[in-house]
Amino acid sequence: MDNKKNFSEIIRSNAVTIMFVVLCIVCLIFSGQTVPYVLYELFGRMSRNAFIVLALIIPIIAGMGINFAITIGAMAAQISALWMIEWGVSGLPGFLLALVMTLPIAAIFGFLIGNLLNKMKGQEMIGGLILGYFANGLYQLLFLFIFGNLIPLNAPGLVIKGSTGVANTIDLSNDRGFKYALDGIWKVPFGTALYVVCGAFALYTILMLVMKKLDAKKAGIRIAIAAVLVVLYQIPFVASLFAMVNVPMVTFMVIGLLCVFNNAIMKTRLGQQFRAVGQNRTVANASGINVDKVRVIAIVISTVLAGWGQLIFVQNMGSFQTYGAHEQVGLYAGAAILVGGASIKKANNSQAILGCILFHLLFIVAPSAGKNLFGDAAIGEYFRVFISYGVIALALVMYAWNDVRKKSNLDEL
Amino acid sequence: MSSEYVLEMKNITKRYGDNTVLSDVSLSVKKGEIHALLGENGAGKSTLMNTLFGMPVIHNTGGFEGKVLLDGEDAHIMSPFDAMQKGIGMVHQEFMLLPGFTITENIKLNREITNSNLVSRILGKNLESLDMAAMSSDARKALDSVGMGIDQSTKVQGLPVGYMQFVEIAREIDKTGIKLLVFDEPTAVLTESEAAQLIKVMKQIADSGIAVIFITHRLDEVMAATNSITILRDGKLAATRKTSETSIVELAELMIGRKGEAVVETDKREVPHEKVALKVRNLKVDMPGERVRGIDLDVYEGEILGIGGLAGQGKLGIPNGIMSMYDVAGEVELFGEPLKLGDTKTALEAGIAMVSEDRKGVGLLLDRSIEDNIVFNAMQIHGDYLHKIGPVTLKNAKAIREVALKMIKELDIRCFGPLQNSGTLSGGNQQKVCIARALCMNPKFLFVSEPTRGIDIGAKKLVLETLVDLNRKQGMTVVIVSSELQELRSVSDRIAIVSEGKLVDILPADASDADFGLAMSGIKPSEHKDGGANS
């Protein structure tokens, strides 16, 4: 009886994730796409998108819900990217300089957003969303009128010919851009990547064992897992599935670093403050925590990280739509983290990563599934947009519903 | 300079605008003593404590007059954080705990023990990493000192309420340099054995040299635990007593006191007791802040029953529960017919009307006219004052105007006319509009909740007289819920006193102050035998 209850509880609390797994499998079957191709696409999409999704975690923990205002962080990144091309700083130096330039711009934006959201506590999500739309207007003013007119741009192809303003598409693949600046540093086939990761993991485990931070049994299990993975890969069938996958090692390392950062910051005094403020502002305030300041810090960190995430995204894509690339960033990242089982109150790294995988899996297979089932790829396209809004709505409704369900406490009286 | 007293508050006066809420109140607490602070709601206990803690609500409204001395020295306490640093702690009535944190994390909240690391040396103290082991051992010590064996790494979520109270205390004890600890109604949520344990812990704390201020309404606990007592009444100091030199009856009397003359004179009469109009059995209401925990009550046809008690003890939950404004359970019979709980419309249709205590929130549509307000319920529930033309219904403007004018005349609503917006009326006249609306329903049974809250004395008299008139002339059964005991005594036939969500006793209107005081602190007067100190 108790088991049964737990089971239904698990189903209910993970309904969104489970629904998505089922949906992905169904679409995968009907899409007719081969597994190697899907995996190839998936790794590519993960490398360029996971960072932005991970940027959402801190504001959720600080009780501000999904930070839809990361759109504005993405705008900061695009401003930086534009100037790298204008100045002609290409390749890795260009990418790094763009990171540096994004930092203050996004931090200032984040500071402003944070202060505004402090005036509308409890409405942060809708506030962030609308703020994104509003900032889009300012962004257009900047790119259509100020850049290229008041501030002249000289790089070839950056300004619309015979008109004013920045061109529709900014190309990063020419000799002024920084396409693949990060991905290209160290890109290896999946097999090599697997050996490197498993080897590093084993080494780390042994090191921990020597330093006596880990007991022998656990270390044994960890090394065994690494060994099994390597052995599995020796089976030709398994290897063939990953045949098309090329892994941009440095990009994934950066994503890994962000995961470590998210965990590490929660173990500091600041992290404790994020969690306290997220749970109950009144209690946090009563204990002397400056609630408003903590919330601003959370948004600043998130906005800067989102800006960097957008740079990782565009260096992988090789070009971006000047007036559209940032628009759906908040929506898709928010949907992805919710798909992974996060709520607007709780989120962690694994939920962000899992959500990212499932969400992009659906993006890969839905169009061709739509084409095979209904004879039109547009239906799949429509389907995935519909799904991402639906997921957010569902997560919000389920959160409110769980809240109401808990409230009846007549029995205790 | 050191002093006999840890805390002295001298001649504190606090005004909000023209309204004096504390006048010339003094309070002194010695090292290692437990000092009780007693008083009804509105007596000024919370304002006094807000002053002590430097709450923004005090400083934003012009500060206060008088002096606060800590250890004989002038303490300028400007914020709660400041108070904390000067060694004043508070155990809150509403728990200030984070459910998702472990007991350790809660005890050490914002006072975490940290180690510096590479990043924190560059970017500041906030990025120092937490030393969980040290925090945990501190928490263990604090928990042991309040006699709690529970594992300190348990999450607070799901702990029994009693445990949470002890975690709060452990947190305050863990603060270094604590000199004074305020307990705000700590035993209200505890079971009997937990309350006894708490008093034991409180005595231990006092023995270790910390001064304790104990705010409670349970007089027996005051007698059992404290050394001295300060009693406030109407924002003034009513008395200061040594516990050993007073009795529970004296305390009850001092708390209630006579507050002015009776507002309304009524004739003495035989209390009606023939037919039960409303029979309530095991009523439970989940109204936040006013929970009702199982009440049995009979209201006789034709009487005026008063329901009194301190705020937060559940008296407001009774009418709101029967009208199903909140989650409710239990059995209610109205004139012998069972009443289904859980749907406000059913209650209204059965002939119960209610004048809510929340005049502006629930009572009135502030931006609608007086006449719309008066007929609103009758129109919605009974379909009165409507023309029906096929599927379309229209307001019957003529009938509405007639009834509005009649009510304005009968209840003496001072206004420019039936079209004036009810939001622009004075409080007393708004209350009359609420009563008019209840009367429009032609109710058989009327609940009136806090009818005189926030209205001036002249309007008070009119409102109360209206209620008495309704009862005497039309024979309507009226239940008045009010915090103003004096007002209940002047109009009611019987007065039910509620404490901690339970009915303590039903007293005649002319019972003594001491009896009412005892009942409000949860002691049935007839069961309190000697009246002497029983500590």
HADDOCK unambig.tbl for C-alpha pairs under 7 A between the chains (distance, minus, plus):
assign (segid A and resid 267 and name CA) (segid B and resid 129 and name CA) 5.75 0.50 0.50
assign (segid A and resid 267 and name CA) (segid B and resid 130 and name CA) 5.94 0.50 0.50
assign (segid A and resid 268 and name CA) (segid B and resid 127 and name CA) 5.27 0.50 0.50
assign (segid A and resid 268 and name CA) (segid B and resid 128 and name CA) 5.35 0.50 0.50
assign (segid A and resid 268 and name CA) (segid B and resid 129 and name CA) 4.11 0.50 0.50
assign (segid A and resid 268 and name CA) (segid B and resid 130 and name CA) 5.36 0.50 0.50
assign (segid A and resid 269 and name CA) (segid B and resid 112 and name CA) 6.87 0.50 0.50
assign (segid A and resid 269 and name CA) (segid B and resid 126 and name CA) 5.28 0.50 0.50
assign (segid A and resid 269 and name CA) (segid B and resid 127 and name CA) 5.90 0.50 0.50
assign (segid A and resid 269 and name CA) (segid B and resid 128 and name CA) 6.07 0.50 0.50
assign (segid A and resid 269 and name CA) (segid B and resid 129 and name CA) 6.36 0.50 0.50
assign (segid A and resid 269 and name CA) (segid B and resid 130 and name CA) 6.32 0.50 0.50
assign (segid A and resid 270 and name CA) (segid B and resid 126 and name CA) 5.11 0.50 0.50
assign (segid A and resid 270 and name CA) (segid B and resid 127 and name CA) 5.85 0.50 0.50
assign (segid A and resid 276 and name CA) (segid B and resid 98 and name CA) 6.96 0.50 0.50
assign (segid A and resid 279 and name CA) (segid B and resid 98 and name CA) 6.40 0.50 0.50
assign (segid A and resid 280 and name CA) (segid B and resid 98 and name CA) 6.66 0.50 0.50
assign (segid A and resid 283 and name CA) (segid B and resid 96 and name CA) 5.11 0.50 0.50
assign (segid A and resid 283 and name CA) (segid B and resid 97 and name CA) 6.46 0.50 0.50
assign (segid A and resid 287 and name CA) (segid B and resid 109 and name CA) 6.72 0.50 0.50
assign (segid A and resid 287 and name CA) (segid B and resid 110 and name CA) 6.22 0.50 0.50
assign (segid A and resid 288 and name CA) (segid B and resid 81 and name CA) 5.51 0.50 0.50
assign (segid A and resid 288 and name CA) (segid B and resid 110 and name CA) 6.90 0.50 0.50
assign (segid A and resid 289 and name CA) (segid B and resid 110 and name CA) 6.55 0.50 0.50
assign (segid A and resid 410 and name CA) (segid B and resid 284 and name CA) 6.92 0.50 0.50
assign (segid A and resid 410 and name CA) (segid B and resid 285 and name CA) 6.93 0.50 0.50
assign (segid A and resid 410 and name CA) (segid B and resid 286 and name CA) 5.91 0.50 0.50
assign (segid A and resid 413 and name CA) (segid B and resid 284 and name CA) 6.81 0.50 0.50
assign (segid A and resid 413 and name CA) (segid B and resid 293 and name CA) 5.02 0.50 0.50
